[in-house]
Amino acid sequence: MIRVLFFATIRELAHGKEATVQGCRTVDELFAALSERCGDAFGKEALEGGSVSGRVIVMVNGRAIAHTGGGATPLSDGDTVAVFPVIGGG
């Protein structure tokens, strides 16, 4: 089972602060499953062209997927995935 934690505005789109998902082998598969579960608003923010969008920051077990293969990052039972919105400031 994969534990998914949602933060900030992503939490609202996911309708909760946490979810568990089974059977996903990659981050892209996880986000496709989450999009089906959480609805169109989540999917529009988190997915782009079938892969994780640049509007979210995703970490698997504390490591940003930007450094581990992006949406192709492999997942295993027991992993924790954290999803954050990209936040700009000045």
Helices and strands as residue ranges (DSSP letters): E 2-6, H 9-14, E 18-21, H 27-38, H 40-46, E 47-48, E 51-52, E 56-60, E 63-64, G 65-67, G 70-72, E 80-85
